[in-house]
Every structure is written in C-alpha cells, then in structure tokens.
C-alpha cells in the first residue's frame, strides 16, 4: 500500500453550558494518538483537526488555560468520541463554570 495512512477530520464548537455562548481560547486536544493534536478555540468557539489517524475512538480534552480571561473559569472536560462512519460531523461541547 502506498501513500499516507487513512485519516479523518475532527471539528467542533465549545460553548458555555450556562449561556450557550462560544468560548474563545479553550485548549482542545486529542489524547492517545501517536501524534499530538491540539489547538485553541477561535472567537466562535470552533476548533478543527485535519489529518487525524483513523481509530475506533478518540479522547477529546478541553482545558481552560487562560483562567477567567474569556468569560469565566471553566471546568476541564474529557469525552470519548466513538467513530461512527464519518467523524467529519461537528462536535458540540459544553463546559461548566467553576463555582
């Protein structure tokens, strides 16, 4: 077999659970892959990873690394995305504020 290994795109939006507003500056990463994938959400709360190796599931971790600077201090959240044929669908993640 020649060429790059099969890959997919994982994209989504992070918002505040209480208000539904997008959160800028959240560090989103994909854990447990051979490569390290991470980025910060844009002003619309969006993130996008391209060229992610295909696996049965993905651990997506969201961390508030800037403290209360972008609308509050949010709790860290890790979720498992199970591959369902097409992982190119938009993932919606809501974060709780730290009391």
ZICORKA-V253696 format. One record per helix or strand of 2 or more residues. SS is the DSSP state (H for helix, E for strand). FROM is the first residue (numbers start at 0). TO is the last residue. Records with the same first field share a line. If there is no record, write none. Layout:
SS->FROM-TO / FROM-TO
This chain:
E->6-15 / 25-30 / 36-39 / 45-52 / 56-63 / 76-81 / 89-94
H->66-69
